[in-house]
């Protein structure tokens, strides 16, 4: 089965490599052409446009930045949806709004293609190792066809009943939990430093409390003040997700007070030029507020 993968960022590149290792014929596209060289060397077909990438493919994966980039690439007469094969499947692995998922589902239905929301949970190392968690919602028949393929990068798959948007809402809930834990750990470590307690002992407590390797990793990152975003989830992307959470919460009339605080700290960090740091860099805003030197 021929596949296309659009978007080869920190997360998308790992997923695409997993698909190649699983033996799937793959056509790839990325805005920055240089990122496609490694995939071409590994046997993928590097394409100069999204329309070239989806030519003759039955499943199209997209790992783009946000709602706006999704609409720009997939919408309109020159967009991907208008040129997909009849009954072909689009799987969006990006964290997008439920409203954007509704739009995608409607556009695909009108054109005779199928849509699956398939957002993933995990950091880039999990993406490269094929150990992501994936929520899947939308066209039931399409989900059944997608699962054997996406298991190359998501060893845990959770099909969900209901419209495609439910997978996106689920992902926002998970991301809210993760960033809330990061905020709580950052405040605990700052509190320990200010009161003379042991930050190392607090980190060991965090690590014993978590089953997920990613959460253990965040605990250690915070202790070591490692905000390198090279292979992580950027603060810029994190702010996008938090704003999606707040928008969804406002629509649902469900206040997320902690998310409001986190958004403020993310904006403070962006003003300090940390847009490419890992989203756990919000710790630096906590330290500054506590009168400690940012690192």
MORA-V264761 format. One record per pair of residues at least 12 apart in sequence whose ideal C-beta (glycine too) atoms are under 8 Angstrom apart, sorted by sequence separation. I is the first residue (numbers start at 0). J is the second residue. D is the distance in whole Angstrom. If there is no record, write none. Layout:
BEGIN
I|J|D, I|J|D
END
This chain:
BEGIN
15|27|6, 27|39|8, 61|73|7, 91|103|7, 119|131|4, 120|132|4, 146|158|7, 157|169|8, 206|218|5, 268|280|5, 271|283|7, 25|38|7, 32|45|8, 103|116|8, 119|132|7, 120|133|8, 188|201|6, 205|218|4, 206|219|7, 245|258|5, 265|278|7, 268|281|6, 4|18|7, 89|103|7, 100|114|8, 119|133|5, 120|134|8, 135|149|8, 187|201|6, 188|202|7, 244|258|5, 245|259|7, 32|47|8, 118|133|7, 119|134|8, 268|283|6, 2|18|6, 27|43|5, 73|89|7, 100|116|5, 117|133|5, 118|134|6, 133|149|6, 142|158|5, 202|218|5, 265|281|6, 268|284|5, 25|42|8, 26|43|7, 27|44|7, 28|45|8, 117|134|7, 184|201|8, 202|219|6, 241|258|6, 245|262|6, 264|281|4, 267|284|4, 11|29|8, 25|43|4, 26|44|4, 27|45|6, 28|46|5, 89|107|6, 116|134|7, 117|135|5, 187|205|8, 19|38|7, 25|44|7, 27|46|7, 28|47|8, 116|135|7, 133|152|8, 202|221|7, 265|284|8, 7|27|6, 26|46|6, 28|48|7, 59|79|7, 115|135|6, 116|136|5, 133|153|4, 202|222|4, 241|261|6, 242|262|7, 261|281|6, 264|284|4, 267|287|7, 2|23|5, 4|25|6, 8|29|8, 28|49|5, 95|116|8, 115|136|7, 116|137|5, 131|152|6, 132|153|7, 135|156|6, 184|205|6, 201|222|8, 241|262|5, 263|284|8, 264|285|7, 2|24|7, 3|25|7, 4|26|7, 5|27|8, 6|28|8, 7|29|4, 12|34|7, 16|38|7, 19|41|5, 69|91|7, 115|137|4, 129|151|6, 131|153|4, 133|155|7, 135|157|7, 136|158|7, 271|293|7, 0|23|7, 1|24|5, 2|25|5, 3|26|5, 4|27|5, 5|28|5, 6|29|6, 15|38|6, 19|42|6, 28|51|7, 49|72|5, 80|103|8, 89|112|6, 91|114|8, 95|118|8, 114|137|5, 115|138|6, 129|152|5, 131|154|7, 132|155|5, 133|156|5, 134|157|5, 135|158|5, 136|159|4, 199|222|7, 0|24|8, 1|25|8, 2|26|7, 3|27|7, 4|28|8, 5|29|8, 19|43|6, 28|52|4, 59|83|7, 69|93|7, 83|107|8, 88|112|7, 89|113|7, 91|115|8, 94|118|5, 113|137|7, 114|138|6, 129|153|7, 130|154|5, 131|155|8, 132|156|8, 133|157|7, 135|159|7, 136|160|8, 198|222|6, 238|262|7, 241|265|6, 1|26|7, 3|28|7, 12|37|8, 16|41|7, 26|51|8, 27|52|6, 86|111|7, 87|112|5, 88|113|5, 89|114|5, 90|115|5, 91|116|6, 92|117|5, 93|118|7, 113|138|4, 129|154|6, 130|155|8, 132|157|7, 134|159|6, 136|161|6, 137|162|7, 138|163|8, 12|38|8, 26|52|5, 53|79|6, 69|95|6, 80|106|5, 85|111|5, 86|112|7, 87|113|7, 88|114|7, 89|115|7, 91|117|6, 92|118|6, 115|141|5, 126|152|6, 136|162|7, 137|163|4, 7|34|5, 26|53|7, 50|77|7, 57|84|7, 80|107|6, 83|110|7, 85|112|7, 86|113|7, 88|115|6, 90|117|5, 91|118|8, 92|119|5, 113|140|7, 114|141|7, 115|142|6, 136|163|5, 238|265|5, 7|35|7, 15|43|7, 26|54|7, 56|84|7, 59|87|7, 61|89|7, 65|93|7, 74|102|8, 84|112|7, 113|141|4, 117|145|7, 136|164|7, 237|265|6, 238|266|7, 50|79|7, 53|82|7, 55|84|7, 58|87|7, 59|88|7, 61|90|7, 64|93|7, 66|95|5, 70|99|7, 81|110|6, 83|112|4, 136|165|5, 137|166|7, 26|56|6, 49|79|5, 53|83|6, 57|87|5, 58|88|5, 59|89|5, 60|90|5, 61|91|5, 62|92|5, 63|93|6, 65|95|7, 66|96|6, 69|99|6, 73|103|7, 80|110|5, 115|145|6, 136|166|4, 7|38|7, 56|87|7, 57|88|7, 58|89|8, 59|90|7, 60|91|8, 61|92|7, 62|93|6, 135|166|6, 136|167|8, 234|265|6, 238|269|7, 50|82|5, 58|90|6, 60|92|6, 61|93|7, 66|98|8, 70|102|7, 74|106|7, 80|112|6, 117|149|6, 134|166|4, 66|99|4, 73|106|7, 104|137|6, 119|152|8, 136|169|8, 184|217|7, 188|221|6, 53|87|8, 69|103|7, 119|153|6, 180|214|6, 184|218|6, 188|222|6, 234|268|6, 235|269|7, 134|169|5, 234|269|7, 134|170|6, 177|213|8, 181|217|6, 185|221|6, 177|214|7, 180|217|7, 184|221|5, 234|273|6, 235|274|5, 177|217|8, 181|221|7, 234|274|6, 235|275|7, 238|278|8, 92|133|7, 233|274|7, 234|275|7, 237|278|3, 18|60|8, 233|275|6, 234|276|5, 236|278|7, 233|276|7, 234|277|7, 5|49|6, 233|277|7, 234|278|5, 237|281|8, 15|60|8, 232|277|6, 233|278|7, 14|60|7, 231|277|4, 232|278|5, 234|280|5, 5|52|6, 116|163|4, 226|273|7, 228|275|5, 231|278|8, 234|281|8, 4|52|8, 5|53|8, 14|62|7, 115|163|7, 116|164|7, 118|166|6, 228|276|5, 231|279|8, 3|52|5, 11|60|8, 114|163|6, 116|165|8, 117|166|7, 118|167|6, 227|276|7, 228|277|4, 3|53|5, 88|138|8, 116|166|4, 120|170|7, 226|276|4, 227|277|6, 228|278|8, 11|62|3, 116|167|5, 118|169|8, 226|277|5, 10|62|6, 118|170|4, 225|277|8, 228|280|8, 3|56|4, 88|141|5, 120|173|5, 226|279|6, 1|55|6, 2|56|6, 5|59|7, 8|62|6, 120|174|8, 226|280|4, 1|56|5, 2|57|7, 3|58|7, 4|59|8, 5|60|7, 6|61|6, 7|62|7, 90|145|6, 1|57|6, 2|58|5, 3|59|5, 4|60|5, 5|61|5, 6|62|4, 8|64|8, 88|144|6, 226|282|7, 0|57|5, 2|59|8, 3|60|7, 4|61|8, 5|62|7, 6|63|5, 88|145|6, 220|277|7, 226|283|7, 0|58|7, 2|60|7, 4|62|7, 5|63|7, 6|64|8, 104|162|7, 221|279|6, 224|282|7, 90|149|7, 104|163|5, 178|237|7, 220|279|5, 103|163|7, 104|164|8, 101|162|7, 221|282|6, 100|162|8, 101|163|7, 178|240|8, 217|279|6, 100|163|5, 101|164|6, 178|241|7, 100|164|4, 98|164|8, 100|166|8, 174|240|5, 5|72|7, 97|164|4, 100|167|5, 97|165|8, 99|167|8, 171|240|7, 175|244|5, 97|167|5, 174|244|7, 224|294|4, 96|167|7, 97|168|5, 95|167|6, 171|243|6, 94|167|7, 171|244|5, 5|79|8, 182|257|7, 94|170|5, 171|247|6, 94|171|7, 14|92|7, 179|257|5, 182|260|7, 168|247|7, 179|258|8, 182|261|5, 94|174|7, 175|255|7, 178|258|8, 11|92|8, 10|92|7, 179|261|7, 182|264|8, 175|258|6, 178|261|6, 58|144|7, 6|93|8, 58|145|6, 125|212|8, 125|213|7, 60|149|8, 58|148|6, 122|213|5, 121|213|6, 189|282|7, 122|216|7, 185|279|7, 188|282|7, 185|281|6, 189|285|5, 193|289|6, 181|278|7, 185|282|4, 189|286|6, 181|279|5, 193|291|7, 182|281|6, 186|285|6, 190|289|8, 192|291|7, 178|278|7, 181|281|7, 185|285|5, 189|289|5, 181|282|8, 189|291|7, 178|281|8, 182|285|8, 14|119|7, 124|230|7, 123|230|5, 122|230|8, 123|231|7, 10|119|7, 17|126|8, 20|129|8, 122|231|6, 123|232|8, 13|123|6, 17|127|7, 122|232|6, 12|123|8, 13|124|8, 16|127|6, 13|125|8, 14|126|5, 17|129|5, 10|123|6, 13|126|3, 9|123|4, 12|126|8, 13|127|4, 11|126|8, 12|127|8, 13|128|8, 10|126|5, 9|126|8, 14|131|7, 23|148|7, 23|151|7, 18|148|7, 21|151|4, 20|151|7, 18|151|5, 17|151|4, 18|152|7, 17|152|4, 14|151|8, 14|152|4, 13|152|7, 94|239|8, 2|148|7, 94|240|5, 96|243|5, 0|148|7, 95|243|7, 94|243|7, 96|246|7, 97|247|6, 96|247|7, 64|236|7, 65|239|5, 64|239|7, 9|230|6, 9|231|7, 9|232|7, 9|233|8
END
